[in-house]
């Protein structure tokens, strides 16, 4: 097994049962209690991943005490070379030593790519169900601090349902929908967003071929959208010129100067809006309609 293969196997997504969710924010609003949660991989799942990739004798931990926690040096054997990555964690409030050892190891494993994709998952907002007693809980239990006044607060017992992971964060993700989103993007903004999602899922699954396909499809769709945009602009300009021709004719046929002035001011306002939306130089068109106005004034005055 070479480094590239090891990297791929280490960074593969985990099954949902290998993940837990952690509350990072909670509060109570007019609709009741809520939490924001993020997924994290269990330490046992990390150990199993290391066993699967390197075997029982192909990896080991080295720990160092620090005043505030533990440092973990995670060693893996690739070929005949031991590679070590270090990271650490503070002592936790409950079971301080065990918590620090576990978190330090997981953080060190992230440096090898294990579960790193989980950092791309945005925190999930979940509404909670308030409980009268913890024994009523049938889902994930939490307590939420509710501020009653400046100096008064209480704790609410609540439960929340485990969110569903995005499809791209699951093993054996199907890539077709991400590529189809690129092909069917209707705007440049949508195209950019579709490419970002496709590249994200390709990176998570170490599929350089999918990433290449995504960029190829993006380039093709970008060309199509630019052609479509040019065609739409051409059609818009044709409609604009037809409209302006009609408006100029109205000025040329104005029965008197009062009607002419009213039509001119109305046309001037609408012309500015049209030029703005079509990114045209309004000064050129204003000069044109002003010339028509002056010619019509001369004609009307000459008639008298």
ZIRARA-V252070 format. One record per pair of residues at least 24 apart in sequence whose C-alpha atoms are under 10 Angstrom apart, sorted by the first residue. I is the first residue (numbers start at 1). J is the second residue. If there is no record, write none. Layout:
BEGIN
I | J
I | J
END
This chain:
BEGIN
1 | 53
1 | 54
1 | 78
1 | 79
2 | 78
2 | 79
3 | 78
3 | 79
4 | 206
5 | 53
5 | 206
6 | 50
6 | 53
6 | 54
6 | 76
6 | 78
6 | 112
6 | 113
7 | 53
7 | 112
7 | 113
7 | 114
7 | 206
8 | 53
8 | 113
8 | 114
8 | 203
8 | 204
8 | 205
8 | 206
8 | 207
9 | 49
9 | 50
9 | 52
9 | 53
9 | 54
9 | 113
9 | 114
9 | 205
9 | 206
10 | 46
10 | 49
10 | 50
10 | 52
10 | 53
10 | 54
10 | 109
10 | 110
10 | 112
10 | 113
10 | 114
10 | 115
10 | 116
11 | 49
11 | 109
11 | 110
11 | 112
11 | 113
11 | 114
11 | 115
11 | 116
11 | 117
11 | 203
11 | 204
11 | 205
11 | 206
12 | 49
12 | 113
12 | 114
12 | 115
12 | 116
12 | 117
12 | 169
12 | 170
12 | 171
12 | 172
12 | 203
12 | 204
12 | 205
12 | 206
13 | 114
13 | 115
13 | 116
13 | 117
13 | 118
13 | 168
13 | 169
13 | 170
13 | 171
13 | 172
13 | 173
13 | 204
13 | 205
14 | 41
14 | 45
14 | 46
14 | 49
14 | 114
14 | 115
14 | 117
14 | 118
14 | 169
14 | 170
14 | 171
15 | 41
15 | 45
15 | 165
15 | 169
15 | 170
15 | 171
15 | 172
16 | 41
16 | 164
16 | 165
16 | 169
16 | 170
16 | 171
17 | 41
17 | 42
17 | 45
18 | 42
18 | 43
18 | 44
18 | 45
18 | 46
18 | 48
19 | 43
19 | 45
19 | 115
19 | 118
19 | 165
20 | 162
21 | 124
21 | 140
21 | 162
21 | 163
22 | 123
22 | 140
22 | 162
23 | 123
23 | 124
23 | 125
23 | 126
23 | 140
23 | 142
23 | 160
24 | 123
24 | 124
25 | 123
25 | 125
25 | 144
26 | 125
26 | 126
26 | 127
26 | 128
26 | 142
26 | 143
26 | 144
26 | 145
26 | 146
27 | 128
27 | 143
27 | 144
27 | 145
27 | 146
27 | 147
27 | 156
28 | 127
28 | 128
28 | 144
28 | 145
28 | 146
28 | 147
28 | 156
29 | 146
31 | 127
31 | 128
32 | 127
32 | 128
32 | 129
32 | 130
32 | 156
32 | 158
33 | 126
33 | 127
33 | 128
33 | 129
33 | 130
33 | 143
33 | 144
33 | 145
33 | 146
33 | 156
33 | 157
33 | 158
33 | 159
33 | 160
34 | 125
34 | 126
34 | 127
34 | 128
34 | 129
34 | 130
34 | 144
34 | 158
34 | 159
34 | 160
35 | 123
35 | 124
35 | 125
35 | 126
35 | 127
35 | 128
35 | 142
35 | 144
35 | 158
35 | 159
35 | 160
36 | 122
36 | 123
36 | 124
36 | 125
36 | 126
36 | 127
37 | 122
37 | 123
37 | 124
37 | 125
37 | 126
37 | 160
37 | 162
37 | 163
38 | 118
38 | 119
38 | 121
38 | 122
38 | 123
38 | 124
38 | 125
38 | 163
39 | 115
39 | 118
39 | 119
39 | 121
39 | 122
39 | 123
39 | 124
39 | 162
39 | 163
39 | 165
40 | 106
40 | 115
40 | 116
40 | 118
40 | 119
41 | 106
41 | 114
41 | 115
41 | 116
41 | 118
42 | 102
42 | 103
42 | 106
42 | 115
43 | 101
43 | 102
43 | 103
43 | 104
43 | 105
43 | 106
43 | 109
44 | 102
44 | 106
45 | 106
45 | 114
45 | 115
46 | 105
46 | 106
46 | 109
46 | 110
46 | 114
46 | 115
47 | 105
47 | 106
47 | 109
49 | 109
49 | 114
50 | 76
50 | 109
50 | 114
53 | 77
53 | 78
54 | 78
58 | 82
59 | 83
59 | 84
60 | 84
61 | 85
61 | 86
61 | 101
61 | 105
61 | 108
62 | 86
62 | 105
63 | 87
63 | 88
63 | 101
63 | 104
63 | 105
64 | 88
64 | 101
65 | 97
65 | 101
66 | 90
66 | 91
67 | 91
68 | 92
68 | 100
69 | 96
69 | 97
69 | 99
69 | 100
69 | 101
69 | 104
70 | 97
70 | 98
70 | 99
70 | 100
70 | 101
70 | 102
70 | 103
70 | 104
70 | 105
71 | 100
71 | 101
71 | 103
71 | 104
71 | 105
71 | 107
71 | 108
72 | 100
72 | 101
72 | 102
72 | 103
72 | 104
72 | 105
72 | 106
72 | 107
72 | 108
72 | 109
73 | 104
73 | 105
73 | 108
73 | 109
74 | 104
74 | 105
74 | 106
74 | 107
74 | 108
74 | 109
74 | 111
74 | 112
75 | 108
75 | 109
76 | 109
76 | 112
83 | 112
84 | 108
84 | 109
84 | 111
84 | 112
85 | 109
85 | 110
85 | 111
85 | 112
86 | 111
87 | 111
113 | 204
115 | 204
116 | 204
117 | 168
117 | 169
117 | 200
117 | 201
117 | 203
117 | 204
117 | 205
118 | 165
118 | 169
118 | 204
120 | 169
120 | 200
120 | 204
121 | 165
121 | 166
121 | 168
121 | 169
122 | 166
124 | 162
124 | 163
124 | 164
124 | 165
125 | 163
126 | 159
126 | 160
126 | 161
126 | 162
126 | 163
127 | 158
127 | 159
127 | 160
127 | 161
128 | 157
128 | 158
128 | 159
128 | 160
128 | 161
129 | 156
129 | 157
129 | 158
129 | 159
129 | 160
129 | 161
130 | 156
130 | 157
130 | 158
130 | 159
130 | 160
131 | 156
131 | 157
131 | 158
131 | 159
132 | 156
132 | 157
132 | 158
133 | 157
133 | 158
134 | 158
134 | 159
167 | 201
168 | 197
168 | 198
168 | 200
168 | 201
168 | 202
168 | 204
168 | 205
169 | 200
169 | 201
169 | 204
169 | 205
170 | 201
170 | 204
170 | 205
171 | 204
171 | 205
172 | 205
173 | 201
173 | 202
173 | 204
173 | 205
174 | 201
175 | 201
175 | 202
175 | 207
175 | 210
175 | 214
176 | 210
178 | 202
178 | 210
178 | 214
179 | 210
179 | 211
179 | 213
179 | 214
179 | 215
179 | 217
179 | 218
180 | 214
180 | 217
181 | 214
181 | 217
181 | 218
182 | 214
182 | 215
182 | 216
182 | 217
182 | 218
182 | 219
182 | 220
182 | 221
182 | 222
183 | 214
183 | 217
183 | 218
183 | 219
183 | 220
183 | 221
183 | 222
183 | 224
184 | 221
185 | 218
185 | 221
185 | 222
185 | 225
186 | 221
186 | 222
186 | 224
186 | 225
186 | 228
187 | 221
187 | 222
187 | 225
187 | 226
187 | 229
188 | 218
188 | 221
188 | 222
188 | 225
188 | 226
191 | 217
191 | 218
191 | 219
191 | 221
191 | 222
191 | 225
192 | 218
192 | 222
194 | 218
233 | 278
236 | 278
237 | 274
237 | 278
237 | 280
240 | 271
240 | 274
240 | 275
240 | 278
244 | 271
244 | 285
244 | 289
247 | 271
247 | 289
248 | 288
248 | 289
248 | 290
248 | 292
248 | 293
249 | 292
251 | 289
251 | 290
251 | 292
251 | 293
251 | 294
251 | 295
251 | 296
251 | 297
252 | 289
252 | 292
252 | 293
252 | 294
252 | 295
252 | 296
252 | 297
252 | 299
253 | 296
254 | 293
254 | 296
254 | 297
254 | 300
255 | 296
255 | 300
256 | 296
256 | 297
256 | 299
256 | 300
256 | 301
257 | 293
257 | 296
257 | 297
257 | 298
257 | 300
257 | 301
260 | 293
260 | 294
260 | 296
260 | 297
261 | 293
261 | 297
263 | 293
264 | 289
264 | 290
264 | 292
264 | 293
END
